[in-house]
Amino acid sequence: MSRQKSADALGTREWGVLLVLCGAIFLEGIDVGMLNVALPSIRADLGLSTGSLQWIMSAYVLGYGGFMLVGGRAADLFGRRQMFVFWLLVFLLFSGLGGFASEGWLLILARFVTGVAAAFMTPAGLSIITTSFAEGPQRNKALLVYSGTAAGGFSIGLVVGGLLTAVDWRWVFFAPVVLSALILLAALAIVPKSPRPDRGGRSVDLAGGVSITAAIVLTVLGVERATHAGLAWTLGTLGAGLAGLVAFIVIERRSASPLVRLGIFRGGALVRANLAGLLFAAAFFGFQFLVVLYLQELRGWSTLRSSFAMIVIGVDAILSPVLTPRLVNRFGNARVIFGGLLLAALAYALFLPVGADWTYLAMFPSLIILGTAFSLAYGPLTIVATEGVKDEEQGLAGGLLYTSFQFGAAIGLATVTAVNVSATSSASPAALLDGYRAALWVPLVAVLLAALISAFGLRTRPATTPVTPYGPADRATDELPASR
């Protein structure tokens, strides 16, 4: 056991690198969380419609998801540390620009570029983890701590965003500048320089990147504008998005240096993880958007009060590195993911009959169950999506997963907005409530589809590699035998 414990434990250098990378994913999470609760204040100050408000979120998501594959491949080809540091600097600059925006279009543009920066920075950070830690207990522990930190950033962002918005919503954009600068300095000092990869004449497949980004943008635009435009326009936009996807596949099949090696999709576990992640993110972000609108627009709750109400979802930051590894050891990744998705479905179902005068105690079960569900699904999905992938394609694997998450988030936001707008007949409280109730079916249906897809993984035999929880001396390595 002591030999296993020694192999599983992380050294000082490993913890230093992991903490810097966790700081970056915490930054990404807190940035999204703060903006989430500041949206109503931004709308009031800039005079934006619900559709325009959704695009402040979706612009970031589109930049993030649309360029994620390019970012992941760039990390593999041009150096993970180089990509991480450079795009962290871009993230810092454009986050600050968002704080100076006086019109909606400028804020949307700043969020889009910030999302593009995150699209290069995040897969680079994830691939540094998956190539710095040996596959098995060390890597799994690092990934679960990493995912828990991301969740913690989002949850803390809800409260910090409320506090900052109470002063001025612009501080929601200025605060990440300070945090980005600190992480940038730490990265330069701690993250070791990666050797320049031997590209062998390979380059980033820009044609593939443009086509997949166009496919994502057009698909989301078609869904979001479905309630405002005619049927012909909607079908044309969605058809153009589909054409972009077909073009992407054709380009990748013919390219000597494809953005995505199509053979990577022969792994059933990777495909299931990406599809389930897409639908899970669609449900999660769509639900959060609706809850914020319900609390602040219908109930008249302040930004700060809404933030504290939703912070309970942040229980996943505690459970991800503590409880999830034990469950994975006992039941395997596939069963833990499936259980997490079923819990999420329960959370959304409990919120369906939401009333105009619900107490917080009536909302609490959905929020706490959702936080628990996130802790069970997110980390194990990350492990499954990167397991068994060669080191030279870890950036690609991370890019695929985060593209799925972000594309799902964009589709979820667009869909709940479209349903909400179409089901809201007036600005009266009763009509607003009808719109929320109709849109709340979208997260439930999405997560049930994710559970159905993940159920196919229950038939496969999981690996027997144990995952050690984060804790003093990694003592849990002696407590749970691998029984998967």
N, C-alpha and C positions, 0 to 999 in steps of 0.2 A: 504493500500500500504506500509506503513512504517513497518508493521509486516512482509510482504513478503520481503521487502528490507533487514530487519535484518536477516531473515532466509537465504537469498541468499548470503549475504556478507561473505567474507572470513576473519577470524581473523588473528592476527599476527602469531600465531603458524602455522595455515594452510598455510599462505603465505610462511613462512620459509621452511616448508617441501616441498611445491610445487616448490619453487625456487631451492632447492637442486636437486630435481628430474628433473626439467627442465634443470639444468646444466648438468646432465648425458645424457639426450637425445640430448642436444645441442652438447655435446662432440661427441656422435655417429654421428650426422649429419655433424659436421665440419670435422671429420675424413674422412668420405666418400667424402665430397666435395673437400677437399684439395687433396686427392689422385686422384680424377677424372681429374683435370687439370695437375697433375704431370706425368700422364702416358706416354706421348711422351718423356719427359726428361728421365724417367726411362728406356724406351725402348732404347733410344740412348746410355745411359751410360752402360747398361747391355747387349745390343745386343739381345733384345728379338724379337720374331716374333709377329704378330698380335694376333695369337691364344694364345701364352704365356702371352701376355699383358692382354688379356681378363681374363686369369685365376688369375691374381693378384686381380682383382675385384671379380671374381667369387669365389675364395677361401674364401674370407671374407663372401660373401653371402651364400656359402654352409655351412660354420661353423655356421653362424648366423641362417639360416633357418633350417639346419639339426638338430640342438640341441635345437631349440626354445621350442619345446613341452616338452622336458626333463627339460629345464630351468624353464618354466612356472609351471610345476607340482612340481619341487623341491621347488619353492617359497611357494607353498601351503603347502607342507609337512614339510619343514625344517626351515621355517621362512623367511619372505620377506626381512627384513632388513639384516639378516645374509647373504643371497644369494647376495643381492645388494652390500654390502660392500666387500665381499670376491672376487667376480668376477670383481668388479671395479679395485681391486688391480692387478688381472691377466691381465686385459685390459691394465693397465699402463705398466706392465713389458714387454709384448710382442709387444706393440706399439713401445717401445724403441728398442727392438731387430730388428724390421723391418728396423730401421734406420741404423743399422750396416751391413745389408745384402750386400754381394758382388756378389752374384749369384742369378739368378732368382728363383731357387727352394727354397732357404732359405727365400726369401721375400714372396713367396707364402705360405710357411709353417707358417711364422709369422702372415701373414694375416688370415690364417685359424684359428689359435688359438685365435687371437684377436676377430674373429667372434664368436667363441664358447663362449668367455667371455661375449661378448655383448648379446649372446643368453640367458644367465642366468641373466645378469644384467637388461636388458630391460624389460622383463615381470615382474620381481620382482618390478621394479620401477613403472610400470603401475598399478600393483595390489595394491601397497601401495596407489596410488591415488584413485583407485576405491573402496578401503575398508576404506580409511580415510575420504572421502567426501561422504555425503549422496546422493543416487541416485536422480537425478533431477537437479535443477538449479546449485547447488554448484558443483556437479560432472561434469556436462556438461561444465560449465565455466572452471573448472580446466583442463579438457581434451582438450578443444579448445586452451587454453593458452599453454598447453603442446605440442600439435601438431604444433602450430605456432612457438614455440621455436625450434622444430626439423627442421622445414623448414628453419628457420632463420639460424640455425647452418650450414645447407648444403649450403645456399646461401653465407654466410660470408666465409665459407670454400673455395668457389671458388676463392674469391679475396685473402684471406690469403694464400691459396695454391699457387696462382700465385706469390705473393710477396716472399714467402719462397723458391719456386722452382727457382726463379731468382737468389737466393743466392746459394742454393744447395737443390736438391730434398729430401735429407735425413732429412732436418728440418721438412718436412711434417709429419714424424714419430716421431721426437723428441718433437715437440710442444705439441701434445696431452698428453705427459708424465707430463708436468707441469700442464696442466689443470686438468688432472685426479687426481693428488696429491691434488690440492686445493679442488676439489669436494669431495674427500675421507675424508679429514679433516672436511669439513662442514657436511658431512653425519654422521660422528661419533658424532659430537656435536649437531646436530639439529634433525635428524630423530629419533623418539622415538623407543626404543627397542620393538620389537613385542614379545608377549608371545609365548613360544615354542608350536607349534601346537600339538594337540593330534592326532597322526597319527593312533591310533587304530590298530597297527600292519601293517599298509600299508607302502610300500616302493616304490621307483621310479622304474618304469617298464623299466629296461635297455634293455630287449629283444625287446620291442616295440620301444625304442629309436634307437637301432642299426638298426632295420629293416626299419624304416621310413627315417633315415639318408642315408642308403644305397640306398633306392628307389630314393631319391632326387639327390644324387651324380651321380648315374648311368643314370638317365634320362637326367640330364644336360650334362653329358659327351657324351651321345649318340647324342644329338642335336648338340653339339659343334663340334664333330668330324665327323659329317655326310658328310662334303665336303672333308674330308681327308682320309676317310676309305671306305672300300667296303660296299656294301649293306648288306651282311651277318653280318659283324661286327656291323654295325649300328643297324640292327633289333635285333641282339642278345643282345646288350647293353640295348636298350629300353625295350626289353622283360624282361631282368633281373630286370630293374627298376620297371616294372609292377609287376613282381613276388614279389619284396620286398614290394610293396604296399599291395598286397594280403596277404602276410605273416603278415604284420602289422595289418591288419583288423582281421585276424584269431587270432593272439596273444591277441589283445584287447578284443575280444569276450570271450576268455577263461580265461583271467587273473583275479585273485581275486582283484588285485589292478591295474587296467589298467592305462596306461599313458594318454589315452583319453577315457573318458566315452562316448561311441558311442551314447548314448541317447541325448547328448548335440546337436547333429545334427538334432534333431527333430524340432528345432527352425528355421523356414524358413528365418527369418531376419538375423540370425547369418550365415547361409549358404550363402545367397546372398551377405552379406558383405564380407565374406572371398573370394568367387569366384571373385567378382568385384574387391576386393583389389589386388588379385593375378594378374589379367589381367591389372589393372591400373598400378601396379608397373612394370610389364614387359614392358609396353609401355613407361613409364616415364624414366626408367633407360636405356632402349635400345636407346631411342631418344637422351638422354644426351650423351651417348657414341659416337653416330654417329656425333653429332654436334661438339664435341671436336676434333674428327679425321678430320672432314671437315675443321674446322677453322685452326688447327695447321699443318696438313699434306698437304692439298690441297692449302689452302690460305696462308700458311706460317706465320700465326699470332703468336706472342709470347704468352707464357703461361699467362702472366699478361694481355695482351690485350684480350685474350679469356675469362679470368676470369671476367673482367669488362663487356664484352659483354653479358655474361650469368647471371650476377647478377640480372638482371631485373626479372628473375624467382622468386627471393626472395621476390617479392611483397606479396607472400602468408604469410610471417611472420607477415605482418601488417594486412592483410585482415582476417586471420583465427580467431583472437580474437575480431575483431571489426565488420566486415561485416557479417561473417558467422553466428554468433548467431542470428542476426536480421532476416536473411533469413530463418534460421531454425524455429524461432518463427512464421514466416509468412506462410511458405510453408511446413514445416516438413522436417525431415532428408532425407526421400526417394526422395523427389522432388529436394532437394538441391544436393544430390549425383548425381542424374540423369542429372541435369543441368551441374554440374561440368564435368561429363564424356563427354557430348556433346561438351562442350567448348574445352576439350582436343582433341577431334576428329577434331574439326575445326583447332586447332593449328597445328596438325600434317599434315592435308590436305594442309594447306597454305604453308608448307615447302616442299611439294613433288616436285615442279618444280625448286628446288634450282639450281642456276647457278654457274659457276666457278668464276664469277665476281660480285656476289650479294653484294650490299651495306648493311650496318648494318640496315638502315631503311627498307630494304626489309625483313630482318630477324626479326625485332623487333615485328611485330604483333604476330607471332607464340610464341615468348618467353614470352611476357606480358600476352597473353591469357592463356598460359600453367600455368604460376604462379597463375593466377586467378582461373583456373580450379583446381589446386592442393588444394588451400585454401577451395574450396567448397566441394571437395570429401574426403580429408584425415581425417579431424576431425570428420565429421558426420559418416564416416565408422567406426571409433574407438568407437563412442558412440553406434551405432547400434550393433556392435559386442560384447559389454560388458553389454548392457542393459538387465535387468531381470535375470542375472546370479547370482547364490548364491555366497556369500562371499568366501566360501571355494573352489570355482572353478574359481575365478577371475584370478588367475595366469594361469590356463588352457585356459580361454577365450582369455587373452592377448597373450599367446603363440601361439594359433591357428591363431590369426590375423597376428602377426608378422611373423609366418612361411609362411603364404600366401603371405605377402609382399615380403619376402626375396626369397622364391621359385620363385615367379613371376619375381623378379629382375634377378635371375640367369638364368631363361629360356629366359627372354627378351634379356639379354646380349649375351647368347649363340646363340640365333636365329638370331639376327641382325648381329653377327659376321659371322655365317655360310652363310647367304645370301650375305653379303658384300663380303666375300672371293670368293664365287662361281661366283658372278657377275662381279668381277674385273679381267679382262683378262691380264692386264699388269700394270706397275707402272706409266704409262703416266697419265697426269691430266685428260684427257677425260675418260680413263678407271676407274680411281678412282671415278670420278663423277658418272659414271654409277653404280658403286658398292654402293655408298651412296644412290642414288635415288631408287635402287631396295630394299635396306634394310629399307628405310624409310616407306615402306608399312607395315612392321611388326608392329610398334607402332600403326598405324591407325587401322589396322584390330583388334588388341588386345583390344583397348579401345572401339571400336564399339561393340565387343562382351560383354565387361563389361557393357556398356550401355544397351544392350539387356537384360542381366541378371537382372540388377537393375530395369528395367522397370516393372518387376513382382511385385516389392515392392510398386509401385504406387497405386495398387488396395487395399492395406491394410490401415486401419484407423490408423493414427499416434497417439501417446500419446499426452496428452495436457500439458505436463510439459514445462514451458517456460525456455528458456536459456538466461541468462543475459550476455551481452557483457562485456568485460573487459574495465573498465573505472572508472574515479573518482566517488566514492560513489555509483557505480553501478546504475547510474541514469536511465539507459535505461529500468529498470524493470517497470517503469511507462509509458513507451512510446509505447510498442508494446503488445497488448493483445495476448494471445495464440489463434491462429485461425486455428490450425491444425486440 
